[in-house]
Amino acid sequence: MRLGLIQRSPMQQIAQNRVRIGADTMQDILAEAAPRDRTSRTDKALAECKTAWTEAYDLANSKGLTAARAVRMASVAYKLAMPKMDSLPTIRAAIACIAQGITLEVFDGRDGSQLLYAAQVALSVQHAKGAKR
């Protein structure tokens, strides 16, 4: 006879919990689960950057700063809200944020090109990591 913990699969654990709680209660719990957010990482990052820019600009205006200082403050907030380039989806999101930032004149030509080059380097590093696996 072997002593020790019995390992159950997740499905066996759910079935066991259903027996304990009762089928009606389990259905109530599952029915109240929040729907999954299917917004892409890129769309979330774009919205986050734009929201950071808008909130910072509005805050600067409400404090009575000049328009030039408000734009500068908003640009810094936009840059701080950009995603890190540590995985393929976040690199794509960062590229989209850079493109949007160039359009909104958050980045001048030199900054925009340097950031796009950094994204290109990050992409090549990610591809090299994938090739080693």
VEXGU-592158 format. One line per 4 residues: number of its first residue (from 1); their letters; for each residue x, y, z of C-alpha. Coordinates in steps of 0.5 Angstrom, whole numbers, m for minus. Layout:
% residues N
NUM) a) X,Y,Z  ...
% end
This chain:
% residues 133
1) mrlg) 0,0,0  3,7,m2  2,13,2  2,20,0
5) liqr) m2,25,m3  m7,23,m9  m6,28,m15  m12,30,m19
9) spmq) m13,33,m25  m16,40,m25  m22,37,m28  m23,31,m23
13) qiaq) m22,37,m18  m28,41,m21  m32,35,m21  m30,34,m14
17) nrvr) m32,41,m12  m39,41,m16  m41,35,m11  m39,39,m5
21) igad) m42,45,m7  m48,43,m11  m49,43,m18  m54,49,m17
25) tmqd) m49,53,m14  m43,52,m19  m47,54,m24  m49,61,m21
29) ilae) m41,62,m19  m40,60,m27  m45,65,m29  m43,71,m25
33) aapr) m36,70,m28  m34,77,m32  m33,76,m39  m26,76,m42
37) drts) m23,82,m45  m21,80,m52  m18,87,m53  m11,86,m57
41) rtdk) m5,89,m53  m3,94,m58  m10,97,m58  m9,97,m50
45) alae) m3,100,m51  m5,105,m56  m11,107,m51  m6,108,m45
49) ckta) m1,112,m48  m7,117,m51  m10,117,m44  m4,119,m41
53) wtea) m3,124,m46  m10,127,m45  m10,127,m38  m3,130,m37
57) ydla) m5,136,m42  m11,137,m38  m8,137,m31  m3,142,m34
61) nskg) m8,146,m37  m12,146,m30  m6,149,m27  m5,155,m31
65) ltaa) 1,152,m35  2,155,m42  0,151,m48  8,149,m49
69) ravr) 9,147,m42  2,143,m42  5,139,m49  11,138,m46
73) masv) 8,135,m40  3,131,m44  9,128,m48  13,126,m42
77) aykl) 7,122,m40  6,119,m46  13,116,m46  12,114,m39
81) ampk) 6,110,m41  9,106,m47  10,99,m46  17,95,m45
85) mdsl) 20,92,m51  21,85,m48  16,80,m52  14,80,m59
89) ptir) 7,83,m57  9,88,m53  15,90,m58  9,91,m63
93) aaia) 5,95,m59  11,99,m58  12,100,m65  4,102,m66
97) ciaq) 5,107,m60  11,110,m63  8,111,m70  2,114,m66
101) gitl) 7,119,m62  10,121,m69  3,123,m71  1,126,m65
105) evfd) 8,130,m65  10,127,m59  16,125,m62  20,129,m67
109) grdg) 24,126,m73  30,124,m69  27,121,m63  22,117,m67
113) sqll) 27,114,m71  31,112,m65  25,109,m62  24,105,m68
117) yaaq) 31,103,m69  31,100,m62  24,96,m63  28,93,m69
121) vals) 34,91,m65  29,88,m60  25,84,m65  32,81,m68
125) vqha) 34,79,m61  27,76,m60  28,72,m67  35,70,m64
129) kgak) 32,67,m58  26,64,m62  32,61,m66  36,58,m60
133) r) 30,54,m58
% end
